[in-house]
Amino acid sequence: MAAWPLLGAFLLAAPGCGYLKNRARDFGDIVGFGFSPTGGGVGIRAGATRLVALEVMAQKDERFVGRYGRSVRWQESSYGLFSVVWNPSLEYEKPPPRRWYDAFTTSRRRSYYPDRGIEDRRYTLFIHSGAENERVIDALDVEVGVSVLFGGVEVALRPGEILDFLVGWFGIDLAGDDGVAETAKPIAPVPPRPSQEEKSSQP
């Protein structure tokens, strides 16, 4: 059994074996995990797939390190149930609009490195009610997270990545991530959204 980790390390390090490296990375994508060494949030979340989730969370630019897909760093801002007055932005971005009925809505905004845009998930009374930049293959992710001001932890089991790993042996890349390696470079700041006046002045 001790030979399996050594075999995985060999597949990742073997020169010229891009196919085997991609299969090893696909296998590593099945479980996501991360921890926040500095904090920035308080609350809990649990999702039985991304279609149903309980989020009682308040976060502002909480940064995580670990592994989620091909990202080894990400940051999050979120608000949970009954949090009408708390509507955080992600870095310098303008806060998303909120209305009175959003007292029953939660929002989780996440930016990854490497950058693939800001992922925004919203739930109304625990049911998925909207998203931006969310991948279909992530829909079955089962997630648990806890933040306690001075730190946090997240764990995810990702059945969609199991399927991606299996069909990858036959040359099918469901996740669209073959050839993408993990990187430890820092997250670039999220640029501010242009105001309405700036948009109208653009040609």
C-alpha positions in Angstrom: 0.0 0.0 0.0 2.9 2.3 0.7 3.9 2.1 -2.9 0.7 4.0 -4.1 1.8 7.5 -2.9 5.2 6.9 -4.5 3.6 5.8 -7.8 1.4 9.0 -7.8 4.4 11.2 -7.1 6.3 9.4 -10.0 3.4 10.0 -12.4 3.4 13.7 -11.6 7.1 14.0 -11.9 7.7 11.8 -14.9 9.0 13.9 -17.8 7.0 13.7 -21.1 4.1 11.9 -19.5 1.4 14.6 -19.8 -1.4 12.0 -20.2 -0.4 10.3 -16.9 0.1 13.6 -15.1 -3.4 14.7 -16.1 -4.9 11.4 -14.8 -3.0 11.9 -11.5 -4.3 15.5 -11.2 -7.8 14.4 -12.0 -7.6 11.9 -9.2 -6.4 14.7 -6.8 -9.4 16.8 -7.8 -11.9 14.3 -6.2 -11.4 15.8 -2.7 -11.1 19.5 -2.1 -9.7 21.0 1.1 -8.5 24.3 2.4 -7.8 26.3 5.5 -7.7 30.0 6.3 -4.6 30.8 8.4 -5.7 34.4 9.1 -9.5 34.3 9.3 -12.0 36.8 8.0 -15.3 35.1 8.6 -17.6 33.5 11.2 -20.2 30.9 10.8 -20.9 27.5 9.3 -22.0 26.1 5.9 -23.0 22.6 4.7 -24.1 21.6 1.2 -25.7 18.3 0.1 -24.6 19.0 -3.4 -24.7 22.5 -4.7 -28.4 22.4 -5.2 -29.3 22.5 -1.5 -27.2 24.2 1.2 -27.4 25.7 4.6 -25.2 28.8 5.0 -25.1 30.8 8.3 -22.0 32.7 7.4 -20.5 36.2 7.3 -17.1 36.5 5.5 -15.1 39.4 4.0 -12.1 38.5 1.8 -11.3 35.3 3.8 -8.3 33.7 2.1 -7.8 30.0 1.9 -4.9 27.8 0.9 -5.2 24.1 0.1 -6.4 22.4 -3.1 -9.7 22.9 -4.9 -9.5 21.6 -8.5 -6.4 23.2 -9.9 -6.5 26.1 -7.5 -4.3 26.2 -4.4 -5.5 29.6 -3.2 -8.9 31.3 -3.2 -10.8 33.9 -1.3 -14.4 34.3 -0.3 -17.0 36.9 0.8 -20.4 35.8 1.8 -23.5 36.6 3.8 -26.0 34.1 5.4 -29.6 33.9 6.4 -31.3 37.0 7.9 -28.1 39.1 7.3 -29.9 42.1 5.7 -27.3 44.7 6.8 -24.3 42.6 5.9 -23.6 42.7 2.2 -19.8 42.3 1.6 -18.0 42.9 -1.6 -15.1 40.7 -2.8 -12.0 42.9 -2.5 -12.6 46.1 -4.5 -15.7 44.9 -6.3 -19.0 46.7 -5.6 -21.3 44.8 -3.3 -24.0 42.8 -5.1 -27.5 44.4 -4.9 -29.8 43.3 -2.1 -33.6 43.7 -1.6 -35.9 43.1 1.3 -36.6 39.5 0.4 -32.9 38.8 0.3 -33.3 38.3 4.1 -34.0 34.7 3.1 -31.1 34.5 0.6 -27.5 33.6 1.1 -24.6 34.5 -1.2 -21.2 33.1 -1.6 -18.6 34.8 -3.8 -15.3 33.2 -4.5 -12.3 34.1 -6.6 -9.7 31.5 -7.6 -6.1 31.5 -8.6 -5.5 30.7 -11.5 -8.3 33.2 -12.3 -11.5 31.8 -13.8 -13.7 34.7 -12.9 -15.7 35.3 -9.7 -18.0 32.4 -8.8 -21.2 33.6 -7.2 -23.7 31.2 -5.7 -27.0 32.2 -4.2 -29.5 30.2 -2.2 -33.1 31.1 -1.3 -34.5 29.2 1.7 -31.6 26.7 1.2 -32.4 26.0 -2.5 -30.0 27.0 -5.3 -31.6 30.1 -6.9 -28.8 31.6 -9.1 -25.1 31.5 -10.0 -22.4 33.1 -12.1 -19.3 31.3 -13.4 -20.4 28.1 -11.9 -19.4 24.9 -13.7 -22.0 22.1 -14.3 -19.4 19.5 -13.2 -19.3 21.0 -9.7 -23.1 20.6 -9.1 -22.8 17.4 -7.1 -20.0 18.8 -4.7 -20.7 18.0 -1.1 -19.2 20.7 1.1 -18.7 21.5 4.7 -17.0 24.7 6.1 -16.5 26.4 9.4 -15.0 29.9 10.1 -14.3 31.3 13.6 -12.8 34.8 13.1 -9.2 33.8 13.5 -9.3 30.9 11.0 -11.4 28.5 9.0 -11.5 25.1 7.2 -13.4 23.7 4.2 -13.7 20.2 2.9 -15.5 19.0 -0.3 -16.2 15.6 -1.9 -16.6 16.1 -5.6 -18.4 13.2 -7.4 -18.3 15.1 -10.8 -14.5 14.9 -10.6 -14.7 11.1 -10.0 -16.5 10.9 -13.4 -13.9 13.2 -15.0 -11.1 10.9 -13.7 -12.8 7.8 -15.0 -13.6 9.0 -18.5 -10.2 10.8 -18.7 -8.6 7.5 -19.4 -10.5 7.4 -22.7 -9.4 11.0 -23.7 -12.6 12.7 -22.5 -12.0 15.9 -20.4 -15.3 16.8 -18.8 -13.8 19.4 -16.5 -11.8 21.1 -19.2 -8.7 21.2 -17.1 -6.3 18.8 -18.7 -2.9 20.5 -19.1 -3.7 23.0 -16.3 -1.2 22.6 -13.4 -1.6 23.8 -9.9 0.1 27.1 -9.0 1.0 28.8 -5.7 1.2 32.3 -7.1 -0.8 34.9 -5.1 -4.4 35.9 -6.0 -4.5 39.0 -8.0 -6.8 41.7 -6.5 -10.3 41.7 -7.9 -10.7 44.8 -10.0 -13.5 47.2 -9.2 -16.6 47.1 -11.5 -16.9 50.2 -13.7 -19.6 52.6 -12.5 -22.7 53.3 -14.7 -21.1 56.7 -15.7 -17.9 55.0 -16.8 -19.9 52.4 -18.8 -21.8 55.2 -20.6 -18.6 57.1 -21.4 -17.0 54.1 -23.1 -17.2 54.0 -26.9 
